[in-house]
Amino acid sequence: MNPEAIKTLLVAAFPQAEAIEVSGEGSKYNVTIVSEEFTSLRPVAKQQRVYAPLNEHIASGAIHAVTMRTLTPEEWRKAKLFG
């Protein structure tokens, strides 16, 4: 797997996302997804939504670790303003 392939999977799973960023190498990746969908979800539900399209690749060992930030558009704007 590579960041571009993971981003393709996530774009398909989150077509309405405002932003999707993927970085990393080997089998460890950092993912940031900004979506209005996260507004009503608890943290565990957000993680489950992100893991769902990646599970096959996690099970195969192609992806070993995913560090994720799941933000609403408002949280994203605040993060940009305040670092």
ABEGO torsion letter per residue (X at the ends): XBAAAAAAAAAAABAABABBBBBEBEABBBBBBBBAAAAABBAAAAAAAAAAAAAAAAAAGABABBBBBBBBAAAAAAAAAAX
